[in-house]
Amino acid sequence: MVGVLHGRKAVMAKLGMDAHWRGAIVVSNALRDAGMEVVYLGHATADELVGAVSQEDPILVGLSTLSGNHLTECENVMKAFRNAGIDDVVVVVGGTIPKPDQERLRELGVAQIFGVGSPLTHIVSEIAELTA
């Protein structure tokens, strides 16, 4: 998987004030190992994400959540992106996301959802496909 994402850029963030950190860091490192440039924001609001995406011009935005706030926060992010005219970035979400919520996230414009325990090789290969 080394180099499969070379020349691509991602902005990674944790949604809202979610206190977790390990999953977002592990995925960010896996994407870096695969050659992707990763800008890791830590905690970010929808407005902060708009600013970062506008400044960094990534092909991918990765959002991480474990606290159950994914529907509200993703809706806020996707609305902020639309309002800012950001429609050319792939958005993926990872974390504790119940199956029933996944359809709503896709309706909001989320391209892929990675649940807890998703293998890193799967995440990297899916992101490679989505950002090809």
N, C-alpha and C positions, 0 to 999 in steps of 0.2 A: 504493500500500500504506500510505500515511501514515494513521494513525488507525484502521486496521482492527482493532487489538488494544486500543483505548482501554478503560480500566476493568478490564483484566485484569492479573494479577500473576504473575511467574515467579521461581523461585529457580534460579539457574544455578550449576553447580559442575564442577570437574574431579575425576574419580574417583581416590581414593587419593593417591599422591604423583606422579602423572603430571606430567612437567615441561613439557609444552606449554602454550601460553597463547593463541596467535593466534586459533585457530578459535572458542574459547569467547568471547573478547572480541568478535570480528566478529559472531557470532550474537547475542550480548547487545545490541550496538549496533543491529543490524537490528531486533530485537524492540522496542527503545526507540523507534527511528525510526517503527515501526508503531503506537506509542502504548501499548505494554505497560510497566508498571512492572517493572523487573528488579532483583533483589537478587543480586549476584554474590558468591559466597563464595570463589572461588579453589579451592584444594585442600580437599576435605571428606571426612570419613569418614561411614559410615552413621549413626552416632550424632549427628554434627554436622548432618547433613541432617535428621534427625528433629527436632532442636531448632529449626532454622531454619524448617522447614515448620510446626511447631507455633506458632512465634512470628509468622511472616509471613502465614500462611494463603493461600498461592498457589493458583492454579488449575493451574499447570504447574511441573514440575521438569524442568530440562534438564541432562543429564549428558554430559560430554565426555571422550573417552579416545582416546589414540593409542598407548598402550604395551602393548596386548594383555591388559589385566587386566579387560576389560569383563564377562566372564561371572561371575567371582568377585565383583567389586565390585558389579555390578548385583544379583546374588543376595543379597548382604549388605544392600544398600539396600532392596530390595523386602521382605525378611524383617523388617528393622527397621521399615519402614513398617507392615507387617501387625501386628507386635507392639505398635506404638504406636497402633493403631486408625486409621491414616491410610489411607483407602481411597477418598478422593474427589479425589485429585490425579492429573492426567495426567502420566505420565513418558515423556520422550523421551530418546534417546541418540544422540550423534553422534560421528563419528571413524572410525578405522580398524577396521572391523568386518567380518570375512569373511562372505560370504553364508551359509555353513553355520551360523554362530553366531546369525544373525538369528531363526530359528525358536525357539531356546532363549530368547532375550531376550523374545520375544513370550509364550512360555509363562510366563515370570516375571512378566509384567504390563506390559512396556514397550509403549506404544501406537504408537510410530513410531521408526524408525531412519533416521538421515541419514548417509550415507557421505561420505567425503572428496570434496570437489568438488561437493556438493549446492548448487544455486543458492540464494542467499538468498531470492529471490522464492518459490521452491518451499517452503523451510522456513517462511517467514512464512505462506504460504497454508495449508499443512498444519496449522500450529499454530492458525491462526484457525478452521479446521474442527474440530479436536480440542477446542478450548476454547469453542466456541459455546454 
